[in-house]
Amino acid sequence: MQVKSSKKQWKVSLFSMDSKFLDLVVKKIASVAQSNLVKFSVVALPSKKQLFTVLKSPFIYKTTRDQFFFCQHKRVIFMELSHGQSIELFRDISIPSGVEIQVKPI
């Protein structure tokens, strides 16, 4: 027999190429959560790094190359909302265009 708790738990995943934008969004979410007395925790996940090498001239100058580096930063926020509150509290937060958000119930 399972006992249903009166609290709802949510997992918010944040992804961005720029860590400054990501930290800004996390601070905004934290300020809204603290003002509404929501229990939350932030976890920083390892960054995914990719290095691409492109040949400039494939025939004569094979040693000339360009390298491009991409780094994807990740954060996960676990929230616990009390009974009567909903995830709609966080709808009014303005999010920069470089940040991707996924919200899932646990």
N, C-alpha and C positions, 0 to 999 in steps of 0.2 A: 504494500500500500504506500503510495507516494503522497507526501504532503506538499501542497502547492504553497510557494512563498508569495508574499505580497509585493516582492520587489522584482523589477524587470532589469535584466542585464543586457548590455549592448557592447559590441566590439566595433570600434571605429578605426579603420586602417587608413593611414595617410601616406601618400607617395609624392615625391617631388625631386626634380633635378637640382634645385637650389635649397640648401639647408636653411637659409634665412627666411624664405617664405614659409617653410614648414614649421619652424619655431614660432613664427608670428601667428599662424593658424592655431597651433597648440596653446599658445598663451590666451588667445581669444576664447577658445573652448573652455580652458581652465577658469577664466574669469566668469563666464556664464554659469559654469558648474558650481563654483564657489558661492555665487550670489543666490543660487537656487538650492543650496544644500544637497548637492548630489555627490555621492561617493565615487571617486574616479582615481585611476592610476595611469601613468604614461610610461611606456616601454619603448626605448630606442633600439631598433633592430639594426643588424649590420648592413652597411651600404653595399650595393651591387655595382661593381666597377667593370667597365668594358673598354678595351683599347683596340682601335681600328687602325690599320696601316694601309695606305693607298699609294700605289706607284704613280708618280707624276708622268714619267715617260717610259713606257714599257719596252721601247726598242733600243734607243741609243744610251740614254742615261738611266740605267736600271737601278743605280744606287740612290737616286733622288726620290725621297718618299715623304709623305705627309702622315702625321699621326693625329688621330682624334680620340679624345678621352671622354667617356660618359660615366657619370656617377649618379645612381638613383638612391636617395635617402629615404628611409622608412621609419614611421612611428606608429605605434598601436596604442589606443586609449581604451581602457576597460571602464565602463560606466555602470553604476547601479542606481537606478531611479526608484524612488519610493512609490508606493501605491498612490495613484491619482496624478502623478506627473507623467509626461510623455516626452518623446524625443523631439516634439515640435518646439521645445525651448531653444533648440540649436538651429532652427531654420533661418533666423535673422542674421546670422554671422556672414559677413562678406568674406569671400574666399578668393585669393588671387588666382589667375588663370593657369598658373603653372603647378597647381596642387590638385591631386586626384584623391577623392574620398570614397571609401566604401563603408557602409553601415550595415551590420548584421546583428540579429539577436542571438544570444547565446542560449 
